[in-house]
Amino acid sequence: MPIAVRQAEITWDGPLASGAGTLSSQSGALELPVTWAARTERPDGETSPEELIAAAHASCFAMALALVLGENHTPPQRLTVNTACTPDEVEGAPRITAVELTSARSCPGSSRRTSSSTSGGRPLSARSQTRCVQTCRSACKASSSSRSSTLPPPTVVVR
């Protein structure tokens, strides 16, 4: 049984190149303009599916990292997660080719950067989240056992 179901809706008017849409969420937290130009050229205050995927991935990763750090008895004082979602043309169609996360955290006795990458058009998949959480756990163990800021950041690539 799922823990939650979240819904969003878009209303699109006009053809792709000159049309526009309005995205809204069930919670009421989102009411956003969406255009093809925002997706492929300049955002100009509008959003794109890739920006929304980046936002979803960043927030999910931050929550997972906060959980793992808490389980490690090093709860974060602050987490910052930056996500880049990269679309490209693959076999004549737009595809997400990479999602890269970089996180910075401030925990008692530790300050580290972690980077993670997923590719193959499967951001937010259970597999990529599991790898990200495993990366978090590895980073936590390394930082709690050595307390050294000279350790290289862990990196995970999911294909």
Backbone as numpy.savetxt, mean C-alpha at the origin, in Angstrom:
# Nx Ny Nz CAx CAy CAz Cx Cy Cz
-16.17 -17.02 7.42 -17.01 -15.85 7.42 -16.12 -14.61 7.42
-16.38 -13.65 6.53 -15.54 -12.45 6.47 -15.72 -11.57 7.71
-14.66 -10.84 8.05 -14.76 -9.92 9.18 -15.47 -8.63 8.79
-15.47 -8.32 7.48 -16.15 -7.10 7.03 -16.29 -7.15 5.51
-17.26 -6.40 5.01 -17.43 -6.19 3.58 -17.46 -4.68 3.36
-16.58 -4.19 2.53 -16.51 -2.75 2.24 -16.88 -2.54 0.78
-17.64 -1.50 0.51 -18.10 -1.26 -0.85 -17.79 0.15 -1.31
-17.59 0.26 -2.61 -17.40 1.56 -3.25 -18.16 1.53 -4.57
-18.48 2.71 -5.07 -19.24 2.81 -6.31 -18.70 3.98 -7.12
-18.69 3.82 -8.43 -18.31 4.93 -9.30 -19.42 5.15 -10.32
-19.71 6.39 -10.57 -20.61 6.77 -11.64 -19.76 7.47 -12.69
-19.76 6.94 -13.91 -18.91 7.47 -14.99 -19.80 8.08 -16.06
-19.44 9.27 -16.51 -20.17 9.96 -17.57 -19.25 10.22 -18.74
-19.65 9.82 -19.95 -18.91 10.13 -21.16 -17.92 9.08 -21.56
-17.27 9.33 -22.72 -16.26 8.40 -23.20 -15.00 8.46 -22.34
-14.13 7.47 -22.51 -12.95 7.35 -21.65 -12.08 8.60 -21.64
-11.67 9.08 -22.81 -10.69 10.17 -22.88 -11.22 11.49 -22.33
-12.47 11.79 -22.56 -13.01 13.08 -22.12 -14.01 12.96 -20.98
-14.33 11.76 -20.59 -15.31 11.55 -19.53 -14.73 11.72 -18.14
-15.60 11.57 -17.16 -15.17 11.70 -15.76 -16.10 10.86 -14.90
-15.60 10.50 -13.75 -16.39 9.73 -12.82 -16.30 10.30 -11.42
-17.23 9.86 -10.59 -17.21 10.20 -9.17 -17.25 8.91 -8.38
-16.24 8.71 -7.58 -16.12 7.52 -6.75 -16.64 7.84 -5.36
-17.46 6.97 -4.81 -17.94 7.17 -3.44 -17.83 5.85 -2.69
-17.66 5.96 -1.39 -17.53 4.76 -0.57 -18.75 4.61 0.33
-19.01 3.38 0.70 -20.14 3.05 1.57 -20.07 3.81 2.89
-18.88 4.01 3.41 -18.71 4.68 4.70 -19.00 6.17 4.62
-18.92 6.72 3.40 -19.07 8.16 3.24 -17.75 8.90 3.35
-16.67 8.18 3.61 -15.36 8.82 3.76 -14.80 9.30 2.43
-15.23 8.69 1.31 -14.70 9.05 0.00 -15.78 9.60 -0.91
-15.48 10.68 -1.55 -16.27 11.27 -2.64 -15.23 11.92 -3.54
-14.74 11.16 -4.53 -13.56 11.58 -5.28 -13.79 11.61 -6.78
-13.28 12.66 -7.46 -13.34 12.68 -8.92 -12.26 11.77 -9.52
-12.63 11.08 -10.61 -11.72 10.15 -11.28 -11.78 10.44 -12.78
-10.61 10.53 -13.42 -10.55 10.71 -14.87 -9.43 9.87 -15.45
-9.50 9.64 -16.77 -8.42 8.94 -17.46 -7.15 9.77 -17.41
-7.28 11.08 -17.56 -6.11 11.96 -17.52 -5.41 11.85 -16.16
-6.17 11.75 -15.08 -5.56 11.61 -13.76 -4.80 10.30 -13.65
-5.23 9.30 -14.41 -4.59 8.00 -14.37 -3.33 7.96 -15.22
-3.33 8.66 -16.34 -2.23 8.52 -17.29 -1.39 9.77 -17.49
-1.86 10.92 -17.03 -1.12 12.17 -17.24 -0.88 12.85 -15.90
-1.58 13.96 -15.64 -1.43 14.69 -14.39 -2.69 14.54 -13.55
-2.56 14.33 -12.24 -3.75 14.16 -11.40 -4.62 15.41 -11.29
-4.02 16.60 -11.19 -4.79 17.84 -11.08 -5.94 17.75 -10.08
-5.68 17.17 -8.91 -6.69 17.11 -7.86 -7.69 15.97 -8.00
-7.48 15.12 -9.01 -8.35 13.96 -9.20 -7.55 12.70 -8.88
-8.24 11.58 -8.70 -7.54 10.37 -8.30 -7.61 9.33 -9.41
-6.97 8.20 -9.16 -6.94 7.08 -10.11 -7.05 5.77 -9.33
-7.39 4.69 -10.03 -7.42 3.39 -9.34 -6.08 3.05 -8.69
-4.98 3.40 -9.37 -3.66 3.07 -8.82 -3.37 3.85 -7.54
-3.80 5.10 -7.47 -3.61 5.88 -6.25 -4.43 5.28 -5.10
-5.62 4.82 -5.42 -6.46 4.20 -4.39 -5.87 2.87 -3.93
-5.31 2.10 -4.87 -4.63 0.85 -4.50 -3.43 1.15 -3.61
-2.65 2.17 -3.97 -1.50 2.55 -3.15 -1.94 2.93 -1.74
-3.03 3.70 -1.64 -3.54 4.10 -0.33 -4.01 2.90 0.48
-4.71 1.98 -0.18 -5.20 0.79 0.52 -4.04 -0.08 0.99
-3.06 -0.26 0.14 -1.91 -1.09 0.49 -1.11 -0.46 1.64
-0.92 0.86 1.59 -0.17 1.56 2.65 -0.87 1.43 3.99
-2.18 1.63 4.01 -2.90 1.56 5.28 -2.93 0.13 5.82
-3.10 -0.84 4.93 -3.10 -2.24 5.36 -1.74 -2.64 5.92
-0.67 -2.25 5.23 0.68 -2.58 5.69 0.98 -1.91 7.02
0.57 -0.65 7.19 0.81 0.05 8.46 0.12 -0.67 9.61
-1.11 -1.13 9.37 -1.83 -1.86 10.43 -1.15 -3.19 10.74
-0.70 -3.91 9.69 -0.01 -5.19 9.91 1.31 -4.98 10.65
2.03 -3.95 10.28 3.29 -3.66 10.94 3.07 -3.26 12.41
2.04 -2.46 12.66 1.71 -2.09 14.05 1.39 -3.33 14.88
0.65 -4.27 14.28 0.33 -5.52 14.97 1.59 -6.30 15.30
2.46 -6.50 14.31 3.67 -7.29 14.51 4.60 -6.63 15.52
4.76 -5.31 15.43 5.61 -4.62 16.40 5.04 -4.76 17.81
3.73 -4.67 17.95 3.11 -4.86 19.26 3.33 -6.27 19.79
3.20 -7.26 18.90 3.45 -8.65 19.31 4.89 -8.85 19.74
5.79 -8.04 19.21 7.21 -8.12 19.53 7.57 -7.29 20.77
6.56 -6.71 21.41 6.73 -5.86 22.59 7.53 -4.59 22.28
7.44 -4.14 21.02 8.04 -2.87 20.61 6.98 -2.07 19.85
5.88 -1.72 20.51 4.81 -1.03 19.79 5.31 0.29 19.20
4.83 0.62 18.01 5.33 1.84 17.38 4.79 3.10 18.04
5.62 4.11 18.08 5.14 5.44 18.47 4.56 6.10 17.23
5.18 5.83 16.07 4.69 6.38 14.80 5.18 5.50 13.65
4.31 5.28 12.69 4.65 4.57 11.46 4.33 5.49 10.28
5.19 5.51 9.31 4.91 6.21 8.06 5.16 5.21 6.94
4.16 5.00 6.11 4.29 4.07 4.99 4.02 4.84 3.71
4.96 4.77 2.79 4.82 5.40 1.49 4.71 4.28 0.47
3.70 4.35 -0.38 3.48 3.31 -1.37 3.44 3.91 -2.77
4.11 3.27 -3.70 4.06 3.66 -5.11 3.47 2.50 -5.90
2.39 2.76 -6.58 1.73 1.77 -7.43 2.02 2.15 -8.88
2.64 1.26 -9.62 3.10 1.57 -10.97 2.29 0.82 -12.02
1.49 1.55 -12.80 0.82 0.91 -13.94 1.70 1.02 -15.18
1.56 0.06 -16.07 2.27 0.11 -17.35 1.43 -0.66 -18.36
1.77 -0.53 -19.61 1.06 -1.27 -20.65 1.73 -2.62 -20.81
0.94 -3.68 -20.68 1.43 -5.04 -20.83 0.49 -5.74 -21.81
1.06 -6.23 -22.90 0.28 -6.90 -23.94 -0.92 -6.06 -24.37
-0.68 -4.74 -24.52 -1.70 -3.84 -25.03 -2.76 -3.39 -24.05
-2.61 -3.73 -22.78 -3.60 -3.33 -21.78 -2.90 -2.78 -20.54
-3.54 -1.82 -19.87 -2.92 -1.31 -18.64 -2.93 -2.38 -17.55
-1.79 -2.52 -16.89 -1.65 -3.48 -15.79 -0.82 -2.83 -14.69
-1.07 -3.25 -13.47 -0.21 -2.83 -12.37 1.00 -3.75 -12.39
2.16 -3.16 -12.59 3.37 -3.97 -12.72 4.19 -4.02 -11.44
3.95 -3.08 -10.51 4.69 -3.10 -9.25 3.96 -2.27 -8.21
4.08 -2.69 -6.98 3.65 -1.91 -5.82 4.81 -1.94 -4.86
5.36 -0.79 -4.56 6.53 -0.70 -3.68 6.15 0.07 -2.42
6.50 -0.51 -1.29 6.23 0.11 0.00 7.55 0.45 0.68
7.59 1.60 1.29 8.71 1.98 2.15 8.10 2.43 3.46
8.61 1.91 4.55 8.07 2.31 5.85 9.18 2.83 6.74
8.82 3.78 7.55 9.72 4.29 8.60 8.95 4.15 9.89
9.62 3.71 10.92 8.93 3.53 12.19 9.77 4.06 13.33
9.08 4.54 14.31 9.72 4.99 15.53 9.17 4.14 16.66
10.03 3.32 17.24 9.66 2.44 18.34 10.65 2.70 19.47
10.26 2.38 20.69 11.23 2.52 21.77 12.48 1.70 21.47
13.63 2.37 21.39 14.89 1.69 21.17 15.19 1.34 19.73
14.39 1.78 18.77 14.62 1.38 17.40 14.10 2.44 16.44
14.84 2.66 15.37 14.37 3.50 14.27 14.88 2.86 13.00
13.99 2.31 12.19 14.39 1.54 11.02 13.54 1.88 9.82
14.09 1.59 8.64 13.36 1.71 7.39 13.21 0.31 6.81
12.07 0.02 6.24 11.80 -1.27 5.64 11.25 -1.02 4.25
11.67 -1.81 3.28 11.07 -1.67 1.96 10.55 -3.03 1.51
9.51 -2.98 0.71 8.88 -4.19 0.23 8.34 -3.91 -1.15
8.29 -4.94 -1.97 7.78 -4.76 -3.33 6.93 -5.95 -3.70
5.82 -5.68 -4.38 5.03 -6.75 -4.95 4.91 -6.47 -6.43
4.83 -7.51 -7.22 4.69 -7.31 -8.65 3.83 -8.41 -9.23
3.55 -8.30 -10.50 2.75 -9.31 -11.17 1.27 -8.98 -11.12
0.91 -7.76 -10.78 -0.48 -7.36 -10.82 -1.33 -7.91 -9.69
-0.73 -8.25 -8.56 -1.49 -8.79 -7.45 -1.29 -8.03 -6.16
-1.43 -6.71 -6.17 -1.30 -6.00 -4.90 -2.44 -6.40 -3.97
-2.19 -6.35 -2.70 -3.18 -6.68 -1.68 -3.57 -8.14 -1.65
-2.82 -9.00 -2.35 -3.14 -10.42 -2.32 -2.75 -10.99 -0.96
-3.37 -12.08 -0.61 -3.04 -12.74 0.66 -1.56 -13.12 0.68
-1.05 -13.55 -0.46 0.36 -13.95 -0.53 1.28 -12.76 -0.25
1.00 -11.61 -0.87 1.88 -10.46 -0.66 1.76 -9.94 0.76
0.56 -9.97 1.34 0.40 -9.53 2.72 1.15 -10.45 3.66
1.09 -11.75 3.40 1.81 -12.70 4.26 3.31 -12.44 4.19
3.84 -12.20 2.98 5.25 -11.91 2.84 5.61 -10.61 3.57
4.73 -9.60 3.46 4.99 -8.33 4.14 5.04 -8.51 5.65
4.09 -9.28 6.18 4.07 -9.53 7.62 5.31 -10.31 8.04
5.73 -11.29 7.21 6.96 -12.03 7.52 8.16 -11.09 7.52
8.19 -10.15 6.60 9.26 -9.16 6.56 9.24 -8.32 7.83
8.05 -7.90 8.24 7.91 -7.12 9.48 8.45 -7.90 10.66
8.08 -9.17 10.76 8.52 -9.99 11.88 10.04 -10.14 11.87
10.62 -10.34 10.68 12.08 -10.45 10.58 12.75 -9.15 11.02
12.19 -8.03 10.58 12.76 -6.74 10.95 12.66 -6.51 12.44
11.54 -6.90 13.03 11.36 -6.72 14.47 12.36 -7.56 15.25
12.53 -8.82 14.84 13.47 -9.70 15.54 14.89 -9.14 15.44
15.24 -8.68 14.24 16.59 -8.14 14.05 16.80 -6.89 14.89
15.79 -6.00 14.92 15.99 -4.75 15.66 15.93 -4.97 17.17
15.15 -5.95 17.63 15.08 -6.16 19.07 16.29 -6.93 19.57
16.88 -7.80 18.72 18.03 -8.57 19.19 19.32 -7.77 19.13
19.46 -6.86 18.17 20.73 -6.15 18.06 20.64 -4.68 18.46
19.44 -4.10 18.33 19.24 -2.67 18.62 20.21 -1.80 17.82
20.67 -2.32 16.69 21.63 -1.59 15.87 20.92 -0.93 14.71
21.25 0.32 14.44 20.65 1.02 13.30 21.47 0.79 12.03
22.52 -0.04 12.11 23.35 -0.28 10.93 22.88 -1.48 10.12
21.87 -2.19 10.59 21.37 -3.34 9.83 20.73 -2.87 8.54
20.93 -3.59 7.43 20.27 -3.20 6.20 18.77 -3.46 6.31
17.96 -2.66 5.61 16.53 -2.87 5.68 16.15 -4.17 4.96
15.20 -4.94 5.50 14.77 -6.14 4.80 13.99 -5.76 3.56
14.10 -6.58 2.53 13.36 -6.35 1.30 12.69 -7.65 0.91
11.46 -7.57 0.44 10.75 -8.76 -0.04 10.16 -8.42 -1.40
10.29 -9.35 -2.33 9.68 -9.21 -3.65 8.73 -10.38 -3.85
7.49 -10.10 -4.17 6.49 -11.13 -4.40 6.19 -11.16 -5.89
6.31 -12.31 -6.52 6.02 -12.44 -7.95 4.90 -13.42 -8.17
